[in-house]
Amino acid sequence: MLTRIEEVMGIPVIVEVADGEVDEADVDRAFEWLRFVDRTFSTYIPDSEVSRINAGRLALRDAHPAVRSVVRRCEELRRQTLGYFDIAAAGGDGRGIDPSGFVKGWAIEGAGRLLARAGARNWHVNAGGDIRLHGAPPGAAGWRVGIQHPRERMAIAAVLELCEGAVATSGAYERGEHIVDPHTGKPPSGIESVTIIGRNLATVDAYATAAYAMGRKGAQWAASLQGHGAIVIFDDGRIAYSAGAERCLRKATADGSQSSARRAA
C-alpha cells in the first residue's frame, strides 16, 4: 500500500494506492497537478489567474484554457442548481469569482486520472473529506467512507462502501457559515450537512454546496438528482437517505463499531 499525505490548497490531501505497479514518481505527478491547480485558481495567491481576474488585471478571455473551461462548467451548474451554486456569490463582494467549490473536486478528478493512467486500479484521493475512489483495498469489497456527524466530532453518522465514485459533504460545522443562499445572502436554516454520492467529484461537490445552500428544501432537490445518492442531516437530528445513498450504505459491525471507516468531513 502506497500512502502519501501533503498539504495542498490549504487542506491535507491523502493519496492511497493499493497497486504495486504505481510508484512514488506517479504519486509525485498527481501532487504536481494539484499544486498547479492551486497556483492557478487560488483566491489566496495574489498572482493566481483567478486573483488577477478578480483584480481586473487579466481578462477571462485571455486566461488559461483550464480557467475558461472551469468557469463555463460553473455557469452550467449555476443553471442546473437554480442559482444556488454561484461562483460570483461565492466571491463575496459581487465583483469577483470564487470557483473553489468546484475546483477542489475537479483537481482531485484530475489526480485520479493521472493515477489511473499510471496503472492504478485500486486507489482513493481524499481532499479534506471530499473523496474520489476506485477499486478496493486488499481483501475488501470496496473502500469504506465514513460521513462525520455534524454535532458529534468523533462520531460517524453513516458508512458507505464504494468501489467506484465520488463523495462530497457540505456543512457549516468544519469552517463555520461559509455557505450562504445566493438569493438572500444569508446562511441556510434547518439543515446541518448534505452529502452527495456520484461519479464525478467536481459535480457532486457543487451539488452538495447547492443543496446545503437551499436549506431544508435542499433534501428533496438532492434526492431527485438522477444517478446520485444523497444523505441529509437536519438540525433536529434526523437523517434522510435517498434511494441512491441507501444502496451504498454499509451496516455497522456487530459491536456497533465503525471506527475503521474513512471520514468525509
Accessible surface in RSA format (square Angstrom, percent):
REM  Atomic radii and reference values for relative SASA: ProtOr
REM  Chains: A
REM  Algorithm: Lee & Richards
REM  Probe-radius: 1.40
REM  Slices: 20
REM RES _ NUM      All-atoms   Total-Side   Main-Chain    Non-polar    All polar
REM                ABS   REL    ABS   REL    ABS   REL    ABS   REL    ABS   REL
RES MET A   1   126.66  65.6  45.93  30.4  80.73 192.2  49.15  41.8  77.51 102.7
RES LEU A   2    33.24  18.5  29.86  21.4   3.38   8.5  31.67  22.2   1.57   4.2
RES THR A   3    68.71  48.9  42.29  42.9  26.42  63.0  36.43  48.9  32.28  48.8
RES ARG A   4    45.81  19.2  42.05  21.4   3.76   9.0  28.66  39.2  17.15  10.4
RES ILE A   5   107.68  61.3  81.57  60.8  26.11  62.9  81.57  58.7  26.11  70.9
RES GLU A   6    48.03  27.6  41.79  31.6   6.25  14.9  26.44  51.1  21.59  17.6
RES GLU A   7   137.14  78.7 103.96  78.7  33.18  79.0  30.37  58.7 106.77  87.2
RES VAL A   8     6.45   4.2   1.75   1.6   4.70  11.3   6.45   5.6   0.00   0.0
RES MET A   9    42.25  21.9  16.83  11.1  25.43  60.5  17.41  14.8  24.84  32.9
RES GLY A  10    62.78  77.4   0.00   N/A  62.78  77.4  29.74  81.6  33.03  74.0
RES ILE A  11    40.55  23.1  40.34  30.1   0.22   0.5  40.55  29.2   0.00   0.0
RES PRO A  12    78.36  57.1  76.77  70.0   1.58   5.8  76.84  63.4   1.51   9.4
RES VAL A  13     0.00   0.0   0.00   0.0   0.00   0.0   0.00   0.0   0.00   0.0
RES ILE A  14    44.67  25.4  44.67  33.3   0.00   0.0  44.67  32.2   0.00   0.0
RES VAL A  15     0.64   0.4   0.24   0.2   0.41   1.0   0.24   0.2   0.41   1.1
RES GLU A  16    16.07   9.2  16.07  12.2   0.00   0.0   0.51   1.0  15.56  12.7
RES VAL A  17     0.30   0.2   0.00   0.0   0.30   0.7   0.00   0.0   0.30   0.8
RES ALA A  18    24.15  22.2   1.17   1.8  22.98  52.3   4.25   6.0  19.90  52.7
RES ASP A  19    11.93   8.4   2.40   2.4   9.53  22.5   4.74  11.2   7.19   7.2
RES GLY A  20    82.92 102.3   0.00   N/A  82.92 102.3  44.89 123.2  38.03  85.2
RES GLU A  21   105.64  60.6  76.27  57.7  29.36  69.9  54.89 106.2  50.75  41.4
RES VAL A  22     8.17   5.4   0.00   0.0   8.17  19.7   0.02   0.0   8.15  22.1
RES ASP A  23    80.06  56.1  75.65  75.3   4.41  10.4  37.35  87.9  42.71  42.6
RES GLU A  24    89.65  51.5  88.79  67.2   0.87   2.1  57.38 111.0  32.28  26.4
RES ALA A  25    46.39  42.7  42.43  65.5   3.96   9.0  43.29  61.0   3.10   8.2
RES ASP A  26    16.91  11.8  14.62  14.5   2.29   5.4   0.91   2.1  16.00  16.0
RES VAL A  27     0.54   0.4   0.54   0.5   0.00   0.0   0.54   0.5   0.00   0.0
RES ASP A  28    56.49  39.6  55.80  55.5   0.70   1.6  13.29  31.3  43.21  43.1
RES ARG A  29   120.46  50.6 117.52  59.9   2.94   7.0  48.76  66.6  71.70  43.5
RES ALA A  30     0.00   0.0   0.00   0.0   0.00   0.0   0.00   0.0   0.00   0.0
RES PHE A  31     0.19   0.1   0.19   0.1   0.00   0.0   0.19   0.1   0.00   0.0
RES GLU A  32    95.43  54.8  89.66  67.8   5.77  13.7  33.80  65.4  61.63  50.3
RES TRP A  33    57.30  23.0  51.81  25.1   5.48  12.9  56.94  30.4   0.35   0.6
RES LEU A  34     0.00   0.0   0.00   0.0   0.00   0.0   0.00   0.0   0.00   0.0
RES ARG A  35    90.35  37.9  89.90  45.8   0.45   1.1  44.98  61.5  45.37  27.5
RES PHE A  36    55.09  27.6  55.09  34.1   0.00   0.0  55.09  33.4   0.00   0.0
RES VAL A  37     0.35   0.2   0.35   0.3   0.00   0.0   0.35   0.3   0.00   0.0
RES ASP A  38    34.50  24.2  32.41  32.3   2.10   5.0   3.44   8.1  31.06  31.0
RES ARG A  39   138.26  58.1 132.21  67.4   6.05  14.4  63.52  86.8  74.74  45.3
RES THR A  40    10.16   7.2   7.86   8.0   2.30   5.5   3.60   4.8   6.57   9.9
RES PHE A  41     6.45   3.2   4.69   2.9   1.76   4.6   4.69   2.8   1.76   5.0
RES SER A  42    16.01  13.5   6.35   8.5   9.67  22.3  10.76  22.9   5.25   7.4
RES THR A  43    48.80  34.7  23.39  23.7  25.41  60.6  16.10  21.6  32.70  49.4
RES TYR A  44   194.90  91.0 167.38  95.2  27.52  71.6 131.73  99.0  63.17  77.9
RES ILE A  45    60.48  34.4  59.86  44.6   0.63   1.5  60.48  43.6   0.00   0.0
RES PRO A  46    99.80  72.7  91.30  83.2   8.50  30.9  99.27  82.0   0.53   3.3
RES ASP A  47   105.72  74.1  93.69  93.3  12.03  28.4  29.60  69.7  76.12  75.9
RES SER A  48     1.38   1.2   0.00   0.0   1.38   3.2   1.38   2.9   0.00   0.0
RES GLU A  49    36.29  20.8  36.06  27.3   0.22   0.5   8.49  16.4  27.80  22.7
RES VAL A  50     0.21   0.1   0.21   0.2   0.00   0.0   0.21   0.2   0.00   0.0
RES SER A  51    16.21  13.7  10.25  13.7   5.96  13.7  11.52  24.5   4.69   6.6
RES ARG A  52    71.64  30.1  71.64  36.5   0.00   0.0   6.10   8.3  65.54  39.7
RES ILE A  53    31.26  17.8  20.22  15.1  11.03  26.6  20.22  14.6  11.03  29.9
RES ASN A  54    58.46  40.3  28.80  27.8  29.66  71.4  19.08  45.9  39.38  38.1
RES ALA A  55    65.15  59.9  28.20  43.5  36.95  84.0  40.33  56.8  24.82  65.7
RES GLY A  56    69.22  85.4   0.00   N/A  69.22  85.4  34.13  93.7  35.08  78.6
RES ARG A  57   138.06  58.0 105.34  53.7  32.72  77.9  69.08  94.4  68.97  41.8
RES LEU A  58    25.52  14.2  16.62  11.9   8.90  22.4  20.87  14.7   4.65  12.5
RES ALA A  59    35.33  32.5  20.38  31.5  14.95  34.0  29.48  41.5   5.85  15.5
RES LEU A  60    70.93  39.5  64.85  46.4   6.09  15.3  64.85  45.5   6.09  16.4
RES ARG A  61   190.05  79.8 167.64  85.5  22.41  53.4  68.09  93.1 121.97  73.9
RES ASP A  62    95.62  67.0  66.55  66.2  29.07  68.7  22.79  53.6  72.83  72.6
RES ALA A  63     2.85   2.6   0.00   0.0   2.85   6.5   0.30   0.4   2.56   6.8
RES HIS A  64    72.45  39.6  65.40  45.5   7.06  18.1  50.35  51.9  22.11  25.7
RES PRO A  65    82.35  60.0  79.07  72.1   3.28  11.9  79.98  66.0   2.37  14.8
RES ALA A  66    17.09  15.7  10.59  16.3   6.50  14.8  16.27  22.9   0.82   2.2
RES VAL A  67     0.12   0.1   0.12   0.1   0.00   0.0   0.12   0.1   0.00   0.0
RES ARG A  68    75.09  31.5  74.16  37.8   0.93   2.2  14.80  20.2  60.29  36.5
RES SER A  69    50.25  42.5  48.15  64.3   2.09   4.8  13.63  29.0  36.62  51.3
RES VAL A  70     1.38   0.9   0.34   0.3   1.04   2.5   1.38   1.2   0.00   0.0
RES VAL A  71    25.00  16.4  24.63  22.3   0.36   0.9  24.63  21.4   0.36   1.0
RES ARG A  72   145.81  61.2 140.62  71.7   5.20  12.4  72.00  98.4  73.81  44.7
RES ARG A  73    64.28  27.0  62.85  32.0   1.43   3.4  30.40  41.5  33.88  20.5
RES CYS A  74     2.41   1.8   0.13   0.1   2.28   5.4   0.42   1.1   1.98   2.1
RES GLU A  75    66.86  38.4  63.72  48.2   3.14   7.5  37.47  72.5  29.39  24.0
RES GLU A  76    71.04  40.8  69.96  52.9   1.07   2.6  15.55  30.1  55.49  45.3
RES LEU A  77     0.00   0.0   0.00   0.0   0.00   0.0   0.00   0.0   0.00   0.0
RES ARG A  78    83.22  34.9  83.20  42.4   0.02   0.0  14.14  19.3  69.08  41.9
RES ARG A  79   140.59  59.0 121.76  62.1  18.83  44.8  60.64  82.9  79.95  48.5
RES GLN A  80    86.98  48.6  64.38  47.0  22.60  53.8  41.50  88.3  45.48  34.5
RES THR A  81     0.00   0.0   0.00   0.0   0.00   0.0   0.00   0.0   0.00   0.0
RES LEU A  82   118.17  65.8 100.58  72.0  17.59  44.2 110.98  77.9   7.19  19.3
RES GLY A  83     8.73  10.8   0.00   N/A   8.73  10.8   6.43  17.6   2.30   5.2
RES TYR A  84    20.44   9.5  17.58  10.0   2.86   7.4   7.41   5.6  13.03  16.1
RES PHE A  85     8.34   4.2   7.79   4.8   0.55   1.4   8.31   5.0   0.03   0.1
RES ASP A  86    37.58  26.3  28.91  28.8   8.67  20.5   0.76   1.8  36.82  36.7
RES ILE A  87    18.74  10.7  17.01  12.7   1.72   4.1  17.52  12.6   1.22   3.3
RES ALA A  88    43.47  40.0  43.05  66.4   0.42   1.0  43.45  61.2   0.02   0.1
RES ALA A  89    37.37  34.4  14.79  22.8  22.58  51.4  26.56  37.4  10.82  28.7
RES ALA A  90    58.92  54.2  28.96  44.7  29.96  68.2  41.81  58.9  17.11  45.3
RES GLY A  91    29.34  36.2   0.00   N/A  29.34  36.2   4.27  11.7  25.07  56.1
RES GLY A  92    68.64  84.6   0.00   N/A  68.64  84.6  34.19  93.8  34.45  77.2
RES ASP A  93    83.80  58.7  53.30  53.1  30.50  72.1  38.14  89.8  45.66  45.5
RES GLY A  94    66.92  82.5   0.00   N/A  66.92  82.5  31.98  87.8  34.93  78.2
RES ARG A  95   204.32  85.8 167.48  85.4  36.84  87.7  76.38 104.4 127.94  77.5
RES GLY A  96     7.19   8.9   0.00   N/A   7.19   8.9   5.83  16.0   1.36   3.0
RES ILE A  97    30.59  17.4  30.16  22.5   0.43   1.0  30.16  21.7   0.43   1.2
RES ASP A  98    32.57  22.8  30.88  30.7   1.69   4.0   2.86   6.7  29.72  29.6
RES PRO A  99     0.96   0.7   0.96   0.9   0.00   0.0   0.96   0.8   0.00   0.0
RES SER A 100    55.65  47.0  48.52  64.8   7.13  16.4  38.52  82.0  17.13  24.0
RES GLY A 101    27.86  34.4   0.00   N/A  27.86  34.4  22.50  61.8   5.36  12.0
RES PHE A 102     7.50   3.8   7.50   4.6   0.00   0.0   7.50   4.5   0.00   0.0
RES VAL A 103     7.03   4.6   7.03   6.4   0.00   0.0   7.03   6.1   0.00   0.0
RES LYS A 104    49.66  24.2  48.75  29.9   0.91   2.2  22.68  20.4  26.98  28.7
RES GLY A 105     0.00   0.0   0.00   N/A   0.00   0.0   0.00   0.0   0.00   0.0
RES TRP A 106    45.41  18.2  45.33  21.9   0.08   0.2  27.05  14.4  18.36  29.8
RES ALA A 107     0.00   0.0   0.00   0.0   0.00   0.0   0.00   0.0   0.00   0.0
RES ILE A 108     0.00   0.0   0.00   0.0   0.00   0.0   0.00   0.0   0.00   0.0
RES GLU A 109    13.15   7.5  11.94   9.0   1.21   2.9   2.16   4.2  10.99   9.0
RES GLY A 110     5.12   6.3   0.00   N/A   5.12   6.3   3.57   9.8   1.56   3.5
RES ALA A 111     0.00   0.0   0.00   0.0   0.00   0.0   0.00   0.0   0.00   0.0
RES GLY A 112     1.33   1.6   0.00   N/A   1.33   1.6   1.27   3.5   0.05   0.1
RES ARG A 113   110.60  46.4 106.83  54.5   3.77   9.0  53.47  73.1  57.13  34.6
RES LEU A 114    52.70  29.3  47.14  33.7   5.56  14.0  47.21  33.2   5.49  14.8
RES LEU A 115     0.20   0.1   0.00   0.0   0.20   0.5   0.20   0.1   0.00   0.0
RES ALA A 116    51.24  47.1  36.37  56.1  14.86  33.8  36.62  51.6  14.61  38.7
RES ARG A 117   183.56  77.1 143.92  73.4  39.64  94.4  66.64  91.1 116.92  70.9
RES ALA A 118    34.52  31.7   6.44   9.9  28.08  63.9  18.73  26.4  15.79  41.8
RES GLY A 119    29.28  36.1   0.00   N/A  29.28  36.1  27.81  76.3   1.46   3.3
RES ALA A 120     6.79   6.2   0.00   0.0   6.79  15.4   0.00   0.0   6.79  18.0
RES ARG A 121   131.64  55.3 129.99  66.3   1.65   3.9  64.30  87.9  67.34  40.8
RES ASN A 122    37.15  25.6  37.15  35.9   0.00   0.0   0.19   0.5  36.96  35.7
RES TRP A 123    11.11   4.5  11.11   5.4   0.00   0.0   9.95   5.3   1.17   1.9
RES HIS A 124     1.36   0.7   1.36   0.9   0.00   0.0   1.25   1.3   0.10   0.1
RES VAL A 125     0.00   0.0   0.00   0.0   0.00   0.0   0.00   0.0   0.00   0.0
RES ASN A 126    12.25   8.4  12.25  11.8   0.00   0.0   0.11   0.3  12.14  11.7
RES ALA A 127     0.00   0.0   0.00   0.0   0.00   0.0   0.00   0.0   0.00   0.0
RES GLY A 128    31.15  38.4   0.00   N/A  31.15  38.4  18.32  50.3  12.84  28.7
RES GLY A 129     4.73   5.8   0.00   N/A   4.73   5.8   1.71   4.7   3.03   6.8
RES ASP A 130     4.52   3.2   4.52   4.5   0.00   0.0   0.00   0.0   4.52   4.5
RES ILE A 131     1.48   0.8   1.48   1.1   0.00   0.0   1.48   1.1   0.00   0.0
RES ARG A 132    30.25  12.7  30.25  15.4   0.00   0.0   0.15   0.2  30.10  18.2
RES LEU A 133     0.44   0.2   0.44   0.3   0.00   0.0   0.44   0.3   0.00   0.0
RES HIS A 134    70.71  38.6  70.71  49.1   0.00   0.0  41.27  42.5  29.44  34.3
RES GLY A 135    14.26  17.6   0.00   N/A  14.26  17.6  14.16  38.9   0.10   0.2
RES ALA A 136    17.39  16.0  12.88  19.9   4.51  10.3  12.88  18.1   4.51  11.9
RES PRO A 137    29.57  21.5  26.78  24.4   2.79  10.2  26.78  22.1   2.79  17.4
RES PRO A 138   103.39  75.4  70.89  64.6  32.51 118.2  83.50  68.9  19.90 123.7
RES GLY A 139    95.29 117.5   0.00   N/A  95.29 117.5  46.13 126.6  49.16 110.1
RES ALA A 140    45.84  42.2  21.63  33.4  24.22  55.1  29.63  41.7  16.22  43.0
RES ALA A 141    85.93  79.0  51.71  79.8  34.22  77.8  63.10  88.9  22.83  60.5
RES GLY A 142     0.92   1.1   0.00   N/A   0.92   1.1   0.72   2.0   0.20   0.4
RES TRP A 143     3.55   1.4   3.55   1.7   0.00   0.0   3.55   1.9   0.00   0.0
RES ARG A 144    45.57  19.1  41.72  21.3   3.85   9.2  24.75  33.8  20.83  12.6
RES VAL A 145     1.18   0.8   1.18   1.1   0.00   0.0   1.18   1.0   0.00   0.0
RES GLY A 146     0.00   0.0   0.00   N/A   0.00   0.0   0.00   0.0   0.00   0.0
RES ILE A 147     0.52   0.3   0.52   0.4   0.00   0.0   0.52   0.4   0.00   0.0
RES GLN A 148     8.97   5.0   8.94   6.5   0.02   0.1   0.00   0.0   8.97   6.8
RES HIS A 149    27.82  15.2  27.47  19.1   0.35   0.9  14.60  15.0  13.22  15.4
RES PRO A 150    17.48  12.7   1.16   1.1  16.32  59.3   1.16   1.0  16.32 101.4
RES ARG A 151   130.91  55.0  94.40  48.1  36.52  86.9  43.97  60.1  86.94  52.7
RES GLU A 152   100.10  57.5  94.99  71.9   5.11  12.2  34.94  67.6  65.16  53.2
RES ARG A 153   149.25  62.7 139.44  71.1   9.81  23.4  64.67  88.4  84.59  51.3
RES MET A 154   151.23  78.3 133.35  88.3  17.88  42.6 115.68  98.3  35.56  47.1
RES ALA A 155    29.28  26.9  22.51  34.7   6.77  15.4  29.01  40.9   0.26   0.7
RES ILE A 156    29.93  17.0   7.64   5.7  22.29  53.7   7.64   5.5  22.29  60.5
RES ALA A 157    20.12  18.5   0.00   0.0  20.12  45.8   3.94   5.6  16.17  42.8
RES ALA A 158     5.89   5.4   1.18   1.8   4.71  10.7   5.89   8.3   0.00   0.0
RES VAL A 159     2.05   1.4   0.82   0.7   1.23   3.0   0.82   0.7   1.23   3.3
RES LEU A 160     0.00   0.0   0.00   0.0   0.00   0.0   0.00   0.0   0.00   0.0
RES GLU A 161    48.52  27.9  34.34  26.0  14.17  33.7   9.66  18.7  38.86  31.7
RES LEU A 162    16.81   9.4  12.98   9.3   3.83   9.6  16.81  11.8   0.00   0.0
RES CYS A 163    74.12  56.1  66.96  74.7   7.16  16.8   8.65  21.9  65.47  70.6
RES GLU A 164    45.96  26.4  31.22  23.6  14.74  35.1  24.05  46.5  21.91  17.9
RES GLY A 165     0.93   1.2   0.00   N/A   0.93   1.2   0.93   2.6   0.00   0.0
RES ALA A 166     0.00   0.0   0.00   0.0   0.00   0.0   0.00   0.0   0.00   0.0
RES VAL A 167     0.00   0.0   0.00   0.0   0.00   0.0   0.00   0.0   0.00   0.0
RES ALA A 168     0.00   0.0   0.00   0.0   0.00   0.0   0.00   0.0   0.00   0.0
RES THR A 169    14.27  10.2   0.41   0.4  13.86  33.0   0.41   0.6  13.86  21.0
RES SER A 170     8.58   7.3   4.43   5.9   4.15   9.6   4.15   8.8   4.43   6.2
RES GLY A 171     9.57  11.8   0.00   N/A   9.57  11.8   0.68   1.9   8.88  19.9
RES ALA A 172    25.02  23.0  18.54  28.6   6.47  14.7  19.02  26.8   6.00  15.9
RES TYR A 173    60.95  28.5  20.81  11.8  40.14 104.4  31.49  23.7  29.46  36.3
RES GLU A 174    78.54  45.1  47.21  35.7  31.33  74.6  21.00  40.6  57.54  47.0
RES ARG A 175   171.62  72.1 140.46  71.6  31.16  74.2  62.70  85.7 108.92  66.0
RES GLY A 176    35.50  43.8   0.00   N/A  35.50  43.8  30.71  84.3   4.79  10.7
RES GLU A 177   123.04  70.6  94.03  71.1  29.02  69.1  28.50  55.1  94.54  77.2
RES HIS A 178    77.88  42.6  41.60  28.9  36.29  92.8  41.58  42.8  36.31  42.2
RES ILE A 179    18.45  10.5  14.05  10.5   4.40  10.6  17.47  12.6   0.98   2.7
RES VAL A 180    49.39  32.5  43.60  39.5   5.78  13.9  43.60  37.9   5.78  15.7
RES ASP A 181    21.02  14.7  21.02  20.9   0.00   0.0   3.21   7.6  17.81  17.8
RES PRO A 182    36.28  26.4   8.41   7.7  27.87 101.3   9.89   8.2  26.38 164.0
RES HIS A 183   110.46  60.4  72.77  50.6  37.69  96.4  54.41  56.1  56.04  65.2
RES THR A 184    84.81  60.3  54.48  55.2  30.33  72.3  61.00  81.9  23.80  36.0
RES GLY A 185    51.13  63.1   0.00   N/A  51.13  63.1  26.93  73.9  24.20  54.2
RES LYS A 186   139.64  68.1 139.01  85.3   0.63   1.5  82.54  74.3  57.10  60.8
RES PRO A 187    55.85  40.7  41.26  37.6  14.59  53.0  41.26  34.1  14.59  90.7
RES PRO A 188    22.62  16.5   0.68   0.6  21.95  79.8   8.15   6.7  14.47  89.9
RES SER A 189    89.11  75.3  78.34 104.6  10.77  24.8  46.70  99.4  42.41  59.4
RES GLY A 190    11.89  14.7   0.00   N/A  11.89  14.7   6.64  18.2   5.25  11.8
RES ILE A 191    10.01   5.7   0.00   0.0  10.01  24.1   0.00   0.0  10.01  27.2
RES GLU A 192    36.91  21.2  32.16  24.3   4.75  11.3  16.49  31.9  20.41  16.7
RES SER A 193     0.93   0.8   0.93   1.2   0.00   0.0   0.00   0.0   0.93   1.3
RES VAL A 194     0.00   0.0   0.00   0.0   0.00   0.0   0.00   0.0   0.00   0.0
RES THR A 195     0.67   0.5   0.67   0.7   0.00   0.0   0.00   0.0   0.67   1.0
RES ILE A 196     0.06   0.0   0.06   0.0   0.00   0.0   0.06   0.0   0.00   0.0
RES ILE A 197    10.29   5.9   9.65   7.2   0.63   1.5   9.65   7.0   0.63   1.7
RES GLY A 198     7.91   9.8   0.00   N/A   7.91   9.8   5.57  15.3   2.34   5.2
RES ARG A 199   156.87  65.9 153.08  78.0   3.79   9.0  65.75  89.9  91.12  55.2
RES ASN A 200    60.10  41.4  58.56  56.6   1.54   3.7  20.41  49.1  39.70  38.4
RES LEU A 201     0.00   0.0   0.00   0.0   0.00   0.0   0.00   0.0   0.00   0.0
RES ALA A 202     2.88   2.6   2.88   4.4   0.00   0.0   2.88   4.1   0.00   0.0
RES THR A 203    16.87  12.0  16.87  17.1   0.00   0.0   8.81  11.8   8.06  12.2
RES VAL A 204     0.00   0.0   0.00   0.0   0.00   0.0   0.00   0.0   0.00   0.0
RES ASP A 205     8.68   6.1   8.68   8.6   0.00   0.0   0.00   0.0   8.68   8.7
RES ALA A 206     0.00   0.0   0.00   0.0   0.00   0.0   0.00   0.0   0.00   0.0
RES TYR A 207    23.10  10.8  23.10  13.1   0.00   0.0   1.25   0.9  21.85  26.9
RES ALA A 208     0.00   0.0   0.00   0.0   0.00   0.0   0.00   0.0   0.00   0.0
RES THR A 209    24.25  17.2  24.25  24.6   0.00   0.0  18.31  24.6   5.94   9.0
RES ALA A 210     0.00   0.0   0.00   0.0   0.00   0.0   0.00   0.0   0.00   0.0
RES ALA A 211     0.00   0.0   0.00   0.0   0.00   0.0   0.00   0.0   0.00   0.0
RES TYR A 212    11.07   5.2  11.07   6.3   0.00   0.0   1.69   1.3   9.38  11.6
RES ALA A 213     1.48   1.4   0.28   0.4   1.20   2.7   0.28   0.4   1.20   3.2
RES MET A 214    15.69   8.1   4.38   2.9  11.31  26.9   0.34   0.3  15.35  20.3
RES GLY A 215     3.41   4.2   0.00   N/A   3.41   4.2   3.41   9.4   0.00   0.0
RES ARG A 216   109.87  46.1 103.06  52.5   6.82  16.2  62.06  84.8  47.81  29.0
RES LYS A 217   127.17  62.0 112.45  69.0  14.72  35.1  80.49  72.4  46.68  49.7
RES GLY A 218     0.00   0.0   0.00   N/A   0.00   0.0   0.00   0.0   0.00   0.0
RES ALA A 219    16.49  15.2  13.23  20.4   3.26   7.4  13.51  19.0   2.98   7.9
RES GLN A 220   148.82  83.2 140.53 102.7   8.29  19.7  49.14 104.6  99.68  75.6
RES TRP A 221    40.68  16.3  34.80  16.8   5.89  13.8  29.13  15.5  11.55  18.7
RES ALA A 222     0.87   0.8   0.00   0.0   0.87   2.0   0.00   0.0   0.87   2.3
RES ALA A 223    55.56  51.1  33.23  51.3  22.33  50.8  33.53  47.2  22.04  58.4
RES SER A 224    68.92  58.2  48.34  64.5  20.58  47.4  47.40 100.9  21.52  30.1
RES LEU A 225    26.35  14.7  19.32  13.8   7.03  17.7  21.52  15.1   4.83  13.0
RES GLN A 226   162.39  90.8 144.89 105.9  17.50  41.7  64.33 136.9  98.07  74.4
RES GLY A 227    71.92  88.7   0.00   N/A  71.92  88.7  45.75 125.6  26.17  58.6
RES HIS A 228    42.46  23.2  28.14  19.6  14.32  36.6  27.36  28.2  15.10  17.6
RES GLY A 229     3.37   4.2   0.00   N/A   3.37   4.2   0.48   1.3   2.88   6.5
RES ALA A 230     2.60   2.4   1.89   2.9   0.71   1.6   1.89   2.7   0.71   1.9
RES ILE A 231     1.15   0.7   0.50   0.4   0.66   1.6   0.50   0.4   0.66   1.8
RES VAL A 232     2.91   1.9   2.91   2.6   0.00   0.0   2.91   2.5   0.00   0.0
RES ILE A 233     1.59   0.9   1.59   1.2   0.00   0.0   1.59   1.1   0.00   0.0
RES PHE A 234    11.82   5.9  11.76   7.3   0.06   0.2  11.76   7.1   0.06   0.2
RES ASP A 235    60.92  42.7  53.06  52.8   7.86  18.6  20.30  47.8  40.62  40.5
RES ASP A 236    84.45  59.2  50.75  50.5  33.70  79.7  39.85  93.8  44.59  44.5
RES GLY A 237    31.38  38.7   0.00   N/A  31.38  38.7  15.21  41.7  16.17  36.2
RES ARG A 238   125.21  52.6 118.18  60.2   7.04  16.8  71.09  97.2  54.12  32.8
RES ILE A 239    54.46  31.0  27.98  20.8  26.48  63.8  28.29  20.4  26.17  71.0
RES ALA A 240    38.79  35.7  32.34  49.9   6.46  14.7  38.00  53.5   0.80   2.1
RES TYR A 241    72.77  34.0  47.78  27.2  24.99  65.0  33.22  25.0  39.55  48.8
RES SER A 242    13.37  11.3   3.76   5.0   9.60  22.1  10.98  23.4   2.38   3.3
RES ALA A 243    66.25  60.9  55.63  85.9  10.62  24.2  57.19  80.5   9.06  24.0
RES GLY A 244    12.32  15.2   0.00   N/A  12.32  15.2   4.30  11.8   8.02  18.0
RES ALA A 245     0.00   0.0   0.00   0.0   0.00   0.0   0.00   0.0   0.00   0.0
RES GLU A 246    99.79  57.3  85.41  64.6  14.38  34.2  20.62  39.9  79.18  64.6
RES ARG A 247   191.46  80.4 152.39  77.7  39.07  93.0  76.54 104.6 114.92  69.6
RES CYS A 248    22.42  17.0  18.75  20.9   3.66   8.6   3.01   7.6  19.41  20.9
RES LEU A 249    63.03  35.1  39.86  28.5  23.17  58.2  39.86  28.0  23.17  62.4
RES ARG A 250    84.25  35.4  74.05  37.7  10.20  24.3  14.95  20.4  69.31  42.0
RES LYS A 251   183.83  89.7 167.00 102.5  16.84  40.1 122.20 110.0  61.64  65.7
RES ALA A 252    45.90  42.2  22.95  35.4  22.94  52.2  23.32  32.8  22.57  59.8
RES THR A 253    62.15  44.2  49.81  50.5  12.35  29.4  56.98  76.5   5.18   7.8
RES ALA A 254   120.90 111.2  69.20 106.8  51.70 117.6  82.95 116.8  37.95 100.5
RES ASP A 255   121.07  84.8  79.01  78.6  42.06  99.5  52.54 123.6  68.53  68.3
RES GLY A 256    49.55  61.1   0.00   N/A  49.55  61.1  27.85  76.4  21.71  48.6
RES SER A 257    45.40  38.4  34.85  46.5  10.55  24.3  30.40  64.7  15.00  21.0
RES GLN A 258    39.02  21.8  32.34  23.6   6.68  15.9   7.85  16.7  31.18  23.6
RES SER A 259    98.57  83.3  67.71  90.4  30.86  71.1  49.28 104.9  49.29  69.1
RES SER A 260    84.03  71.0  52.06  69.5  31.96  73.6  56.48 120.3  27.54  38.6
RES ALA A 261     9.41   8.6   0.00   0.0   9.41  21.4   0.01   0.0   9.40  24.9
RES ARG A 262    82.45  34.6  76.30  38.9   6.15  14.6  19.67  26.9  62.78  38.1
RES ARG A 263    77.89  32.7  66.12  33.7  11.77  28.0  32.10  43.9  45.78  27.7
RES ALA A 264     0.00   0.0   0.00   0.0   0.00   0.0   0.00   0.0   0.00   0.0
RES ALA A 265    30.92  28.4  21.40  33.0   9.52  21.7  23.98  33.8   6.94  18.4
END  Absolute sums over single chains surface
CHAIN  1 A    12260.6       9153.1       3107.5       6364.5       5896.0
END  Absolute sums over all chains
TOTAL         12260.6       9153.1       3107.5       6364.5       5896.0
